[in-house]
Amino acid sequence: GAVVSQHPSWVICKSGTSVKIECRSLDFQATTMFWYRQFPKQSLMLMATSNEGSKATYEQGVEKDKFLINHASLTLSTLTVTSAHPEDSSFYICSDRGIGQETQYFGPGTRLLVL
Amino acid sequence: AQTVTQSQPEMSVQEAETVTLSCTYDTSESDYYLFWYKQPPSRQMILVIRQEAYKQQNATENRFSVNFQKAAKSFSLKISDSQLGDAAMYFCAYSPGAGSYQLTFGKGTKLSVIP
């Protein structure tokens, strides 16, 4: 399968700061990337769909001003958690889907802890 | 809206034995994709197997196979010759395919392998 990298793998930050998470598609050009959030012992919850060169599509209940997504190239999408608060602490996972590909391949995830 | 149901929160299997994980889904579409993903303790999501709804033949990947019953909207995963490394959370997922490719996940089944 495809290889997706995510950086950083771990981040601890103070409340009120912003955190940027990068998701890179290493094997192919990903026109679409997805961002998920996963709480302990729960399933993945889709936050938004990131489309190269256009605005991201956010799922209902996800604050677009809180979770800024940029997909400036076919291999890179970023998620910025702005003014992070302890309730934003979670595991964030990205995935990519290449052109004509119906399968999503996932990055290793980023653990965010907001103090 | 599509829903995916995994009715077994936890399962266990003896090493070298066979186990079947259940998944049912609800959709009004005729063409779609179904997936099983594995999430070990590292939390990396790994694609186990994929099934296209238009294919009647059940997908197989080495020790992993599915029983796809389209009319019953059932998609179970069979793991043969279970190994210790198979211990993980298993998520069933649905994708509508063309135009969307968003994944809807079930709540997961935690599989333990007993030596």
Interface residues (C-beta under 8 A of the other chain):
Chain A: G1 T32 F34 Q38 Q42 S43 L44 L46 T49 F91 I93 S95 R97 E102 T103 Q104 Y105 F106 P108 G109
Chain B: Y33 F35 Y37 S42 R43 Q44 M45 I46 L47 R50 E52 F91 S95 G97 Y101 Q102 L103 F105 G106 K107 G108
